[in-house]
Amino acid sequence: MITLEEATLMGINAPWTHQRIIAKLLIRLGTMFYDGRIQLEPLPEAMLDEDKTSPVPDILLHDNVLDQTRVIIEITRTKSTKADFKKIKQLIDADDYGIQEGFVYDYKLNEWHKYKRDEGVIWDKPSFCEAINLDLATLL
């Protein structure tokens, strides 16, 4: 049996605006991946560990060579930003999945928030993803 906290970590938020943003990011990142411009594969609503029940970020960027998820992205509304940021922070700090960077995008306020392993909260250019050398905000 899973705990309420685990269920929350695995929960899916699916308002249409939320799904549109995921689709837009996924299409643009996917095109870049399949054209060879970025090395991390974007996957939507995928478990962090394929072999067992695990958290499911809105989008993850996976390194297929190292078989590690390097980046996670959560899309949210203002009221859920704090909880989603706490979730990405916990996942990165736990070091169970190899995640280096986590992003939360608040589509109501058009604000990006970033957390990075060994550095914490990133205030300067919070939409810039170092793993793929790209400002994610330019994709929306």
C-alpha positions in Angstrom: 0.0 0.0 0.0 1.3 3.5 -0.8 1.1 6.4 1.6 -0.8 9.6 1.0 2.5 11.4 0.5 3.5 8.9 -2.2 0.1 9.2 -3.9 0.5 13.0 -4.0 3.9 12.7 -5.5 2.5 10.4 -8.2 -0.7 12.4 -8.7 -1.6 13.8 -12.1 -3.1 17.3 -12.6 -4.8 17.5 -16.0 -6.6 20.8 -16.6 -6.6 21.6 -20.3 -4.3 24.7 -20.0 -1.9 22.5 -18.0 -2.0 19.8 -20.7 -1.5 22.4 -23.5 1.7 23.7 -21.9 3.0 20.1 -21.4 2.2 19.4 -25.1 3.9 22.6 -26.3 7.1 21.9 -24.3 7.0 18.2 -25.3 6.6 18.9 -29.0 9.4 21.5 -29.1 11.8 19.5 -26.9 11.0 16.3 -28.8 11.7 17.9 -32.1 15.1 19.1 -30.8 15.9 15.6 -29.4 14.9 13.8 -32.6 16.8 16.3 -34.7 19.9 15.7 -32.5 20.1 19.3 -31.1 19.7 18.1 -27.5 20.8 14.8 -26.0 18.1 14.3 -23.3 14.9 12.6 -24.3 11.7 14.4 -23.1 9.0 12.1 -21.8 5.6 13.1 -20.5 4.0 11.8 -17.4 6.6 9.0 -17.1 7.6 7.2 -13.9 11.1 8.1 -12.7 11.8 4.4 -12.2 10.4 2.1 -14.9 10.9 -0.9 -12.7 8.7 0.1 -9.8 6.0 2.5 -8.8 7.6 5.9 -8.6 6.9 9.6 -8.8 5.6 10.9 -12.2 6.7 14.5 -13.1 4.8 16.3 -15.9 7.9 16.1 -18.1 11.3 14.5 -17.5 14.4 14.8 -19.6 16.2 11.4 -19.7 19.8 10.6 -20.5 19.5 7.3 -22.4 23.2 6.7 -22.4 23.5 6.9 -18.6 20.0 5.7 -18.1 19.3 8.6 -15.7 16.7 11.3 -15.5 18.5 14.6 -15.4 15.7 17.2 -15.4 12.1 17.3 -14.2 9.5 19.9 -15.0 6.2 20.5 -13.3 3.5 22.7 -14.7 1.2 24.3 -12.2 -1.1 27.1 -11.2 -0.2 29.7 -8.5 -1.9 27.9 -5.6 0.1 24.7 -6.2 3.5 26.2 -7.0 4.8 25.9 -3.4 3.7 22.2 -3.1 5.2 21.3 -6.6 8.4 23.1 -5.7 8.7 21.2 -2.5 8.1 18.0 -4.5 10.9 18.6 -7.0 13.2 19.7 -4.1 12.6 16.4 -2.3 13.1 14.3 -5.4 16.4 16.0 -6.2 17.7 16.0 -2.6 16.8 12.3 -2.2 19.3 11.5 -4.9 17.4 8.4 -5.9 17.1 9.2 -9.6 20.1 11.2 -10.6 18.1 14.4 -11.1 20.2 17.5 -11.5 17.7 20.2 -12.2 14.0 20.7 -11.4 11.6 23.3 -12.7 8.2 24.5 -11.8 6.3 26.7 -14.2 3.3 28.7 -12.9 1.2 29.4 -16.0 -1.1 31.8 -14.2 1.7 34.2 -13.3 4.0 33.1 -16.2 6.8 32.5 -13.6 9.5 29.8 -13.6 11.1 28.4 -10.4 14.3 26.3 -10.4 16.0 24.0 -8.0 19.4 22.5 -8.7 21.3 19.7 -6.9 24.1 21.0 -4.6 23.1 24.7 -5.3 19.5 24.9 -4.1 17.0 27.5 -5.3 18.2 29.3 -8.4 17.0 32.9 -8.6 18.9 34.2 -11.6 17.4 32.9 -14.9 15.2 30.3 -13.3 14.0 29.0 -16.6 17.4 28.2 -18.0 18.1 24.5 -18.2 21.9 23.9 -18.0 21.5 20.2 -19.0 20.4 21.1 -22.5 21.7 24.7 -22.6 18.3 26.2 -23.3 16.0 28.7 -21.7 12.7 26.8 -21.4 10.7 30.0 -21.3 11.6 30.5 -25.0 9.6 27.4 -25.9 6.3 28.8 -24.7 
